[in-house]
Structures are given as C-alpha cells and as structure tokens.
Amino acid sequence: MNTPRVRPTSRDAIIAAAVAVLNANVGASMSEIAIRAGVGRATLHRHFSSKDELVAAIAVDCMDELENAIAERLERRMPALDRLRVMLEASIPLGDRFAFLTSQMGGTTSSHARYQAELDWVERLVDRLKTERVVAPDVPTAWLVAQIDQVIWTAWREISAGRLAPRDAPELALRTLLNGLGNEGERS
C-alpha cells in the first residue's frame, strides 16, 4: 500500500530553504530564500517579517531538532563514550542545522543562551570523557569541543557531497576524535 506523500508546510519549506541558502551564503536575501522555498515573498513575510526573525526562528528549530534527536536515544546512566556515540549518530544527519547554528548565531539573547547551554552540555560530556579516561585528561576541553563540532560538520559535508556513506560517518567521526587517523602499526 502506498503511503500518501505529505507536503511540507510553507513554514517548513521556508526553514529548510533558509538553512540551505544561508549556509551557502550568509548574505543571501529574503528573495533568494523565497525562491528556494518555492513560495512568494508575501508568503515568506506572512511567516517571518524580517531576516532576523527568520534566523532566530531557525535557530530555535535547529536546537529543538538537535536536542530531541539526542535526547530520544540517551539513557540515564550511559557511559560517556556511548553518550558521545549517540550524539554523533544523532547530530551528523542534522549537520546542516549544526552548521547553521555555528555560523548564524547573531540572533536573540535567548538563542545565544540556549546555544551556550548546548555547548555547556558538550563540555560536561568532554569532562566525563576525561574522567572515564576515554580521552587524555590533559587535552583542553575547549579543543575537544571544537573538534567534536568540526567532525560533525565535516561528516555531514562529506555525506552531502556523496563521498561518505551515512552509515559509516558516526564511527569514522568517533575514530577520528579518539584515535586520530594514523596507522598505529606503521608508526616508529
């Protein structure tokens, strides 16, 4: 039996288009976003009166999506390594949202506060990774947080370009973060 295809709402189409357009060009106009979304400017402005309002709404949607994707899979007493794996598995498919958040956080004070709370969660995860001796305790927390951010974005970009299979990305990202890319047997 064929399941009927559900057409995204205008708002959803606008959000998806804006993420793609603004990730490619931070200075893109509302007209460019409307064209990509397949809606008229009047429809776009019915949902979002300004680009700032649109960016703030996208930031909230992106954070909701990321938080929900991760929270659905976390267990209360899960070891830090498993938490990191879950975060990578949930975040990499949402890499466009992740890239948007890191590049477009010129939004509202509440967006900044919420984004900072996300970063604080990752910092606490890194601290647990250190405590549980998954990563060396002398690695600066800020460095590892930045590497996690970068590996998520890189994995998503490579999947989007067709150079990396989505099923391989989380383990490759985890390997990169924990072991690097060198061949242990070849080092002298």
N, CA, C and O of each residue as an XYZ file, in Angstrom:
752
protein
N       0.840     -1.178      0.000
C       0.000      0.000      0.000
C       0.882      1.236      0.000
O       1.833      1.315      0.777
N       0.587      2.186     -0.843
C       1.368      3.418     -0.915
C       0.927      4.380      0.165
O      -0.263      4.636      0.348
N       1.899      4.906      0.873
C       1.620      5.914      1.881
C       1.563      7.262      1.177
O       2.454      7.593      0.394
N       0.511      8.048      1.453
C       0.432      9.347      0.784
C       1.619     10.223      1.202
O       2.046     10.223      2.356
N       2.121     10.953      0.237
C       3.252     11.836      0.484
C       2.743     13.111      1.129
O       1.820     13.748      0.622
N       3.338     13.474      2.233
C       2.914     14.669      2.951
C       3.776     15.843      2.487
O       5.005     15.794      2.556
N       3.126     16.876      2.024
C       3.840     18.061      1.561
C       4.206     18.900      2.780
O       3.372     19.110      3.660
N       5.444     19.380      2.838
C       5.813     20.206      3.984
C       5.016     21.508      3.987
O       4.608     22.006      2.938
N       4.805     22.041      5.169
C       4.110     23.317      5.270
C       4.993     24.400      4.663
O       6.195     24.206      4.479
N       4.390     25.528      4.359
C       5.173     26.651      3.828
C       6.270     27.031      4.809
O       7.401     27.305      4.406
N       5.942     27.048      6.088
C       6.936     27.405      7.102
C       8.097     26.420      7.078
O       9.259     26.826      7.107
N       7.787     25.123      7.024
C       8.843     24.104      6.975
C       9.700     24.260      5.726
O      10.923     24.133      5.788
N       9.055     24.537      4.587
C       9.796     24.720      3.339
C      10.695     25.955      3.423
O      11.824     25.945      2.933
N      10.189     27.003      4.042
C      10.983     28.225      4.199
C      12.186     27.966      5.093
O      13.302     28.380      4.779
N      11.955     27.283      6.204
C      13.055     26.976      7.145
C      14.115     26.128      6.439
O      15.304     26.437      6.515
N      13.696     25.074      5.761
C      14.658     24.199      5.078
C      15.434     24.972      4.016
O      16.651     24.827      3.900
N      14.731     25.785      3.249
C      15.398     26.576      2.210
C      16.356     27.586      2.819
O      17.467     27.766      2.322
N      15.940     28.240      3.878
C      16.792     29.252      4.509
C      18.059     28.634      5.072
O      19.136     29.218      4.956
N      17.947     27.460      5.680
C      19.140     26.786      6.199
C      20.114     26.523      5.052
O      21.304     26.818      5.166
N      19.616     25.975      3.956
C      20.486     25.666      2.814
C      21.075     26.935      2.204
O      22.277     27.001      1.948
N      20.244     27.931      1.973
C      20.699     29.162      1.324
C      21.674     29.920      2.223
O      22.717     30.379      1.756
N      21.345     30.053      3.501
C      22.211     30.822      4.397
C      23.502     30.079      4.747
O      24.519     30.710      5.037
N      23.468     28.751      4.722
C      24.716     28.003      4.909
C      25.659     28.244      3.730
O      26.878     28.284      3.903
N      25.099     28.404      2.545
C      25.912     28.637      1.349
C      26.327     30.096      1.216
O      27.410     30.394      0.712
N      25.455     31.017      1.675
C      25.723     32.443      1.528
C      25.056     33.206      2.666
O      23.849     33.445      2.643
N      25.848     33.583      3.654
C      25.328     34.275      4.839
C      24.552     35.534      4.459
O      23.603     35.911      5.147
N      24.951     36.177      3.374
C      24.313     37.428      2.971
C      23.136     37.259      2.037
O      22.668     38.238      1.456
N      22.646     36.042      1.878
C      21.521     35.805      0.958
C      20.313     36.645      1.362
O      20.085     36.929      2.538
N      19.557     37.024      0.352
C      18.376     37.867      0.589
C      17.147     37.014      0.888
O      17.129     35.804      0.663
N      16.132     37.684      1.400
C      14.854     37.020      1.642
C      14.260     36.536      0.304
O      13.595     35.500      0.265
N      14.493     37.268     -0.772
C      14.003     36.848     -2.092
C      14.628     35.523     -2.513
O      13.937     34.648     -3.035
N      15.929     35.372     -2.288
C      16.601     34.122     -2.631
C      16.031     32.955     -1.828
O      15.874     31.848     -2.342
N      15.727     33.223     -0.568
C      15.155     32.185      0.298
C      13.759     31.808     -0.194
O      13.418     30.627     -0.253
N      12.956     32.805     -0.544
C      11.595     32.542     -1.042
C      11.639     31.701     -2.325
O      10.862     30.760     -2.482
N      12.541     32.045     -3.226
C      12.664     31.291     -4.481
C      13.030     29.843     -4.185
O      12.416     28.925     -4.728
N      14.021     29.634     -3.329
C      14.461     28.266     -2.995
C      13.341     27.476     -2.315
O      13.207     26.270     -2.520
N      12.536     28.175     -1.498
C      11.433     27.512     -0.784
C      10.235     27.251     -1.689
O       9.345     26.477     -1.337
N      10.212     27.887     -2.843
C       9.081     27.719     -3.747
C       7.843     28.460     -3.285
O       6.717     28.039     -3.551
N       8.062     29.573     -2.587
C       6.944     30.397     -2.113
C       7.164     31.831     -2.584
O       8.273     32.220     -2.949
N       6.102     32.593     -2.567
C       6.210     34.008     -2.906
C       6.722     34.809     -1.718
O       6.699     34.348     -0.577
N       7.182     36.013     -2.014
C       7.675     36.881     -0.930
C       6.576     37.183      0.086
O       6.850     37.294      1.281
N       5.337     37.315     -0.381
C       4.233     37.604      0.542
C       4.062     36.457      1.544
O       3.854     36.689      2.735
N       4.153     35.223      1.048
C       4.050     34.059      1.943
C       5.209     34.043      2.926
O       5.022     33.800      4.118
N       6.392     34.300      2.423
C       7.568     34.345      3.299
C       7.370     35.383      4.400
O       7.616     35.106      5.574
N       6.925     36.576      4.017
C       6.762     37.653      5.009
C       5.551     37.437      5.920
O       5.484     38.025      7.000
N       4.602     36.609      5.503
C       3.500     36.250      6.402
C       4.032     35.420      7.571
O       3.537     35.521      8.693
N       5.042     34.602      7.291
C       5.629     33.761      8.340
C       6.729     34.480      9.110
O       6.848     34.319     10.324
N       7.529     35.268      8.407
C       8.688     35.923      9.018
C       8.791     37.341      8.476
O       9.009     37.540      7.281
N       8.636     38.320      9.351
C       8.616     39.710      8.880
C       9.995     40.236      8.506
O      10.101     41.224      7.779
N      11.049     39.592      8.991
C      12.404     40.055      8.680
C      13.365     38.872      8.656
O      13.049     37.782      9.131
N      14.523     39.111      8.101
C      15.549     38.079      8.069
C      16.003     37.728      9.484
O      16.259     36.563      9.788
N      16.101     38.736     10.344
C      16.483     38.472     11.737
C      15.478     37.562     12.434
O      15.857     36.660     13.182
N      14.193     37.807     12.182
C      13.147     36.964     12.769
C      13.255     35.539     12.224
O      13.093     34.573     12.971
N      13.526     35.409     10.942
C      13.686     34.096     10.320
C      14.887     33.362     10.917
O      14.784     32.185     11.265
N      16.009     34.040     11.036
C      17.220     33.422     11.595
C      16.973     32.984     13.039
O      17.381     31.890     13.429
N      16.315     33.817     13.828
C      16.018     33.456     15.223
C      15.108     32.228     15.286
O      15.314     31.347     16.121
N      14.105     32.167     14.409
C      13.194     31.006     14.385
C      13.935     29.743     13.972
O      13.709     28.670     14.531
N      14.818     29.876     12.995
C      15.590     28.719     12.552
C      16.489     28.228     13.674
O      16.613     27.023     13.889
N      17.114     29.152     14.389
C      17.990     28.761     15.495
C      17.218     27.937     16.520
O      17.715     26.918     17.001
N      16.018     28.369     16.851
C      15.191     27.629     17.813
C      14.840     26.255     17.246
O      14.964     25.247     17.942
N      14.400     26.210     15.981
C      14.061     24.929     15.359
C      15.261     23.988     15.313
O      15.137     22.797     15.597
N      16.424     24.532     14.954
C      17.638     23.715     14.873
C      17.994     23.134     16.235
O      18.305     21.948     16.350
N      17.947     23.968     17.258
C      18.269     23.485     18.601
C      17.260     22.447     19.070
O      17.631     21.448     19.685
N      15.979     22.685     18.778
C      14.954     21.692     19.131
C      15.248     20.358     18.458
O      15.220     19.309     19.101
N      15.531     20.406     17.151
C      15.806     19.179     16.405
C      17.008     18.433     16.964
O      16.951     17.220     17.168
N      18.097     19.154     17.212
C      19.304     18.521     17.747
C      19.061     17.943     19.134
O      19.421     16.798     19.408
N      18.451     18.736     20.005
C      18.181     18.265     21.366
C      17.295     17.025     21.350
O      17.581     16.043     22.034
N      16.228     17.072     20.576
C      15.292     15.945     20.528
C      15.942     14.692     19.958
O      15.731     13.591     20.467
N      16.732     14.861     18.902
C      17.395     13.704     18.281
C      18.340     13.015     19.264
O      18.435     11.788     19.290
N      19.023     13.801     20.056
C      19.962     13.229     21.030
C      19.205     12.670     22.234
O      19.459     11.544     22.662
N      18.283     13.450     22.775
C      17.567     13.048     23.992
C      16.789     11.751     23.808
O      16.690     10.953     24.740
N      16.239     11.533     22.622
C      15.470     10.316     22.356
C      16.300      9.053     22.535
O      15.750      7.984     22.799
N      17.606      9.162     22.396
C      18.466      7.984     22.388
C      19.339      7.842     23.634
O      19.963      6.801     23.836
N      19.386      8.867     24.459
C      20.243      8.798     25.648
C      19.570      8.019     26.769
O      18.356      8.096     26.961
N      20.365      7.284     27.487
C      19.887      6.587     28.681
C      20.523      7.239     29.889
O      21.616      7.800     29.806
N      19.839      7.161     30.998
C      20.244      7.879     32.211
C      21.679      7.600     32.641
O      22.427      8.549     32.872
N      22.081      6.386     32.755
C      23.404      6.040     33.277
C      24.361      5.561     32.190
O      25.211      4.705     32.435
N      24.224      6.095     31.037
C      25.035      5.701     29.895
C      26.474      6.215     30.068
O      26.671      7.375     30.431
N      27.479      5.364     29.813
C      28.870      5.820     29.894
C      29.137      6.947     28.888
O      28.442      7.066     27.879
N      30.139      7.761     29.173
C      30.451      8.929     28.345
C      30.730      8.547     26.890
O      30.294      9.249     25.978
N      31.444      7.457     26.661
C      31.742      7.046     25.289
C      30.465      6.745     24.519
O      30.343      7.123     23.354
N      29.519      6.074     25.149
C      28.238      5.783     24.495
C      27.444      7.066     24.264
O      26.758      7.190     23.249
N      27.527      8.019     25.187
C      26.852      9.304     25.020
C      27.429     10.051     23.818
O      26.695     10.659     23.039
N      28.757      9.996     23.683
C      29.407     10.639     22.541
C      28.951      9.967     21.240
O      28.644     10.651     20.264
N      28.908      8.656     21.227
C      28.477      7.913     20.042
C      27.032      8.303     19.673
O      26.736      8.563     18.507
N      26.159      8.340     20.651
C      24.757      8.725     20.418
C      24.687     10.148     19.860
O      23.942     10.421     18.919
N      25.475     11.049     20.455
C      25.465     12.429     19.984
C      25.904     12.506     18.525
O      25.289     13.216     17.729
N      26.956     11.784     18.172
C      27.432     11.788     16.784
C      26.395     11.171     15.843
O      26.119     11.726     14.780
N      25.823     10.032     16.224
C      24.819      9.378     15.383
C      23.596     10.270     15.164
O      23.010     10.273     14.081
N      23.217     11.023     16.193
C      22.040     11.886     16.085
C      22.357     13.211     15.395
O      21.516     13.748     14.673
N      23.546     13.737     15.607
C      23.890     15.068     15.097
C      24.352     15.082     13.653
O      24.031     16.017     12.920
N      25.088     14.082     13.227
C      25.644     14.100     11.865
C      24.552     14.231     10.793
O      24.725     15.016      9.861
N      23.440     13.496     10.886
C      22.403     13.693      9.862
C      21.798     15.101      9.879
O      21.185     15.530      8.902
N      21.973     15.807     10.982
C      21.452     17.169     11.102
C      22.580     18.191     10.953
O      22.505     19.294     11.493
N      23.604     17.819     10.228
C      24.782     18.666     10.076
C      24.481     20.032      9.500
O      25.143     21.009      9.848
N      23.481     20.119      8.613
C      23.140     21.432      8.072
C      22.607     22.342      9.170
O      22.864     23.546      9.167
N      21.867     21.767     10.101
C      21.361     22.551     11.231
C      22.527     22.962     12.126
O      22.598     24.097     12.598
N      23.426     22.028     12.347
C      24.606     22.267     13.177
C      25.454     23.388     12.569
O      25.894     24.297     13.273
N      25.675     23.312     11.257
C      26.449     24.351     10.570
C      25.746     25.696     10.673
O      26.389     26.726     10.876
N      24.421     25.686     10.531
C      23.664     26.925     10.650
C      23.860     27.546     12.029
O      24.125     28.742     12.144
N      23.729     26.740     13.063
C      23.865     27.266     14.418
C      25.236     27.885     14.653
O      25.343     28.953     15.256
N      26.273     27.226     14.184
C      27.609     27.742     14.438
C      27.928     28.976     13.603
O      28.765     29.787     13.998
N      27.271     29.131     12.447
C      27.592     30.273     11.594
C      26.619     31.441     11.721
O      26.961     32.565     11.352
N      25.430     31.202     12.227
C      24.382     32.229     12.209
C      23.950     32.703     13.586
O      22.863     33.262     13.726
N      24.757     32.498     14.587
C      24.281     32.820     15.928
C      24.325     34.311     16.243
O      24.801     34.710     17.307
N      23.835     35.127     15.329
C      23.697     36.551     15.583
C      22.285     36.874     16.032
O      21.880     38.036     16.011
N      21.534     35.867     16.435
C      20.117     36.038     16.778
C      19.894     36.659     18.144
O      20.687     37.475     18.613
N      18.833     36.270     18.754
C      18.392     36.865     20.002
C      19.241     36.399     21.183
O      20.003     35.437     21.088
N      19.086     37.103     22.285
C      19.787     36.736     23.514
C      19.368     35.341     23.964
O      20.200     34.576     24.452
N      18.087     35.000     23.805
C      17.634     33.664     24.208
C      18.256     32.589     23.329
O      18.556     31.497     23.811
N      18.456     32.883     22.033
C      19.124     31.924     21.148
C      20.557     31.703     21.602
O      21.037     30.570     21.644
N      21.233     32.785     21.939
C      22.613     32.663     22.416
C      22.670     31.856     23.706
O      23.541     31.002     23.871
N      21.754     32.123     24.611
C      21.737     31.411     25.893
C      21.484     29.926     25.676
O      22.121     29.083     26.308
N      20.578     29.617     24.807
C      20.262     28.214     24.540
C      21.420     27.514     23.825
O      21.731     26.363     24.131
N      22.050     28.192     22.887
C      23.207     27.630     22.199
C      24.342     27.408     23.195
O      25.030     26.389     23.145
N      24.532     28.365     24.099
C      25.562     28.205     25.128
C      25.247     27.019     26.031
O      26.158     26.312     26.462
N      23.980     26.794     26.319
C      23.593     25.628     27.128
C      23.964     24.336     26.391
O      24.396     23.366     27.015
N      23.795     24.325     25.062
C      24.200     23.158     24.266
C      25.708     22.940     24.366
O      26.174     21.816     24.554
N      26.459     24.026     24.237
C      27.917     23.926     24.350
C      28.326     23.469     25.748
O      29.267     22.690     25.901
N      27.621     23.951     26.757
C      27.905     23.527     28.139
C      27.681     22.025     28.291
O      28.445     21.347     28.979
N      26.621     21.498     27.640
C      26.348     20.057     27.689
C      27.513     19.287     27.070
O      27.954     18.275     27.615
N      28.008     19.771     25.932
C      29.133     19.105     25.274
C      30.378     19.194     26.162
O      31.136     18.228     26.256
N      30.597     20.339     26.813
C      31.739     20.475     27.729
C      31.634     19.482     28.884
O      32.629     18.867     29.265
N      30.443     19.324     29.438
C      30.264     18.337     30.519
C      30.533     16.922     30.007
O      31.123     16.103     30.712
N      30.098     16.639     28.777
C      30.379     15.338     28.174
C      31.887     15.141     28.038
O      32.399     14.067     28.353
N      32.595     16.152     27.578
C      34.051     16.072     27.443
C      34.697     15.840     28.805
O      35.625     15.040     28.921
N      34.220     16.525     29.828
C      34.754     16.312     31.181
C      34.537     14.871     31.630
O      35.414     14.272     32.254
N      33.365     14.314     31.312
C      33.113     12.900     31.648
C      34.020     11.973     30.851
O      34.505     10.969     31.373
N      34.250     12.315     29.577
C      35.166     11.508     28.762
C      36.559     11.501     29.392
O      37.248     10.481     29.373
N      36.966     12.625     29.942
C      38.270     12.706     30.615
C      38.257     11.903     31.911
O      39.184     11.137     32.176
N      37.221     12.071     32.711
C      37.106     11.365     33.986
C      37.095      9.859     33.773
O      37.710      9.114     34.536
N      36.397      9.411     32.737
C      36.309      7.980     32.447
C      37.506      7.489     31.626
O      37.536      6.341     31.184
N      38.478      8.361     31.429
C      39.749      8.043     30.754
C      39.568      7.605     29.301
O      40.379      6.849     28.767
N      38.500      8.087     28.669
C      38.287      7.827     27.251
C      39.219      8.726     26.444
O      39.761      8.316     25.418
N      39.394      9.945     26.917
C      40.353     10.884     26.326
C      41.340     11.300     27.409
O      41.044     11.243     28.602
N      42.504     11.714     26.968
C      43.548     12.127     27.915
C      43.097     13.359     28.690
O      42.557     14.301     28.109
N      43.319     13.352     29.993
C      42.863     14.470     30.818
C      43.579     15.791     30.519
O      43.076     16.853     30.883
N      44.738     15.743     29.867
C      45.465     16.985     29.594
C      45.016     17.676     28.304
O      45.494     18.768     27.998
N      44.106     17.058     27.544
C      43.575     17.700     26.344
C      42.633     18.812     26.800
O      41.693     18.555     27.553
N      42.874     20.040     26.352
C      41.980     21.131     26.771
C      40.534     20.876     26.330
O      40.271     20.479     25.195
N      39.625     21.112     27.244
C      38.201     20.888     26.967
C      37.747     21.678     25.743
O      37.052     21.140     24.881
N      38.132     22.939     25.664
C      37.712     23.776     24.532
C      38.207     23.194     23.209
O      37.514     23.284     22.195
N      39.395     22.601     23.212
C      39.935     21.999     21.995
C      39.069     20.819     21.553
O      38.722     20.704     20.378
N      38.726     19.955     22.490
C      37.937     18.778     22.138
C      36.520     19.170     21.725
O      35.963     18.571     20.805
N      35.931     20.158     22.385
C      34.605     20.638     21.968
C      34.668     21.140     20.526
O      33.783     20.843     19.724
N      35.707     21.894     20.200
C      35.869     22.399     18.831
C      36.050     21.259     17.844
O      35.540     21.325     16.726
N      36.767     20.214     18.240
C      36.977     19.074     17.343
C      35.683     18.305     17.119
O      35.416     17.851     16.007
N      34.887     18.156     18.155
C      33.581     17.489     18.015
C      32.720     18.281     17.034
O      32.111     17.709     16.131
N      32.675     19.580     17.214
C      31.925     20.460     16.320
C      32.401     20.280     14.881
O      31.588     20.132     13.968
N      33.698     20.292     14.684
C      34.258     20.197     13.343
C      34.002     18.836     12.697
O      33.687     18.765     11.509
N      34.135     17.766     13.464
C      33.958     16.434     12.882
C      32.497     16.199     12.490
O      32.229     15.507     11.508
N      31.562     16.759     13.234
C      30.140     16.652     12.864
C      29.903     17.373     11.542
O      29.282     16.827     10.630
N      30.397     18.590     11.447
C      30.206     19.373     10.230
C      30.886     18.699      9.043
O      30.302     18.615      7.962
N      32.103     18.223      9.230
C      32.838     17.575      8.144
C      32.125     16.305      7.677
O      32.008     16.063      6.475
N      31.653     15.503      8.615
C      30.941     14.275      8.255
C      29.695     14.604      7.434
O      29.443     13.980      6.404
N      28.923     15.581      7.892
C      27.719     15.964      7.157
C      28.070     16.453      5.759
O      27.421     16.071      4.785
N      29.100     17.302      5.655
C      29.505     17.838      4.351
C      29.913     16.716      3.396
O      29.546     16.735      2.221
N      30.664     15.748      3.894
C      31.115     14.645      3.051
C      29.954     13.730      2.648
O      29.936     13.208      1.534
N      28.995     13.536      3.543
C      27.790     12.767      3.188
C      27.015     13.517      2.114
O      26.596     12.926      1.118
N      26.824     14.815      2.315
C      26.075     15.635      1.349
C      26.723     15.631     -0.023
O      26.030     15.688     -1.039
N      28.046     15.563     -0.061
C      28.771     15.562     -1.336
C      28.834     14.168     -1.954
O      29.328     14.008     -3.070
N      28.336     13.157     -1.236
C      28.337     11.793     -1.748
C      29.670     11.069     -1.614
O      29.892     10.041     -2.253
N      30.553     11.607     -0.784
C      31.875     10.997     -0.611
C      31.969     10.110      0.627
O      32.993      9.466      0.853
N      30.913     10.073      1.424
C      30.915      9.277      2.641
C      29.523      8.681      2.832
O      28.518      9.382      2.714
N      29.473      7.400      3.124
C      28.183      6.740      3.359
C      27.654      7.154      4.729
O      28.404      7.137      5.705
N      26.381      7.523      4.823
C      25.819      7.944      6.106
C      26.023      6.912      7.217
O      26.243      7.284      8.370
N      25.951      5.629      6.884
C      26.106      4.603      7.915
C      27.530      4.542      8.469
O      27.741      4.079      9.590
N      28.516      5.014      7.678
C      29.912      4.971      8.108
C      30.342      6.199      8.897
O      31.326      6.154      9.636
N      29.625      7.271      8.745
C      30.050      8.553      9.300
C      30.218      8.573     10.824
O      31.252      9.044     11.298
N      29.255      8.087     11.613
C      29.434      8.181     13.067
C      30.676      7.449     13.582
O      31.403      7.981     14.421
N      30.920      6.248     13.092
C      32.106      5.507     13.568
C      33.397      6.151     13.097
O      34.381      6.175     13.836
N      33.410      6.672     11.877
C      34.600      7.366     11.390
C      34.840      8.633     12.207
O      35.980      8.955     12.539
N      33.774      9.341     12.527
C      33.900     10.545     13.363
C      34.434     10.174     14.746
O      35.321     10.845     15.273
N      33.899      9.116     15.324
C      34.354      8.674     16.643
C      35.824      8.258     16.599
O      36.611      8.621     17.473
N      36.173      7.502     15.581
C      37.572      7.078     15.418
C      38.497      8.288     15.291
O      39.561      8.334     15.908
N      38.081      9.260     14.490
C      38.888     10.463     14.296
C      39.089     11.187     15.620
O      40.199     11.620     15.931
N      38.027     11.317     16.393
C      38.118     12.027     17.671
C      38.978     11.282     18.692
O      39.749     11.900     19.427
N      38.846      9.968     18.738
C      39.507      9.215     19.805
C      40.880      8.675     19.435
O      41.748      8.552     20.299
N      41.088      8.351     18.166
C      42.335      7.700     17.774
C      43.106      8.450     16.699
O      44.236      8.075     16.388
N      42.542      9.472     16.137
C      43.184     10.132     15.003
C      43.042      9.254     13.779
O      42.223      8.336     13.754
N      43.817      9.527     12.792
C      43.713      8.804     11.533
C      44.962      8.015     11.192
O      45.042      7.383     10.139
N      45.930      8.055     12.086
C      47.185      7.346     11.820
C      47.024      5.849     11.940
O      46.044      5.348     12.491
N      47.999      5.153     11.416
C      48.033      3.713     11.487
C      49.013      3.351     12.601
O      50.227      3.463     12.428
N      48.487      2.923     13.729
C      49.309      2.623     14.902
C      50.458      1.668     14.581
O      51.562      1.856     15.092
N      50.228      0.651     13.751
C      51.249     -0.339     13.424
C      52.379      0.216     12.558
O      53.457     -0.377     12.500
N      52.153      1.326     11.895
C      53.147      1.901     10.978
C      54.020      2.955     11.630
O      55.021      3.371     11.046
N      53.664      3.396     12.832
C      54.450      4.448     13.495
C      55.730      3.871     14.063
O      55.760      2.729     14.520
N      56.779      4.664     14.032
C      58.030      4.182     14.633
C      58.394      4.984     15.844
O      59.416      4.719     16.476
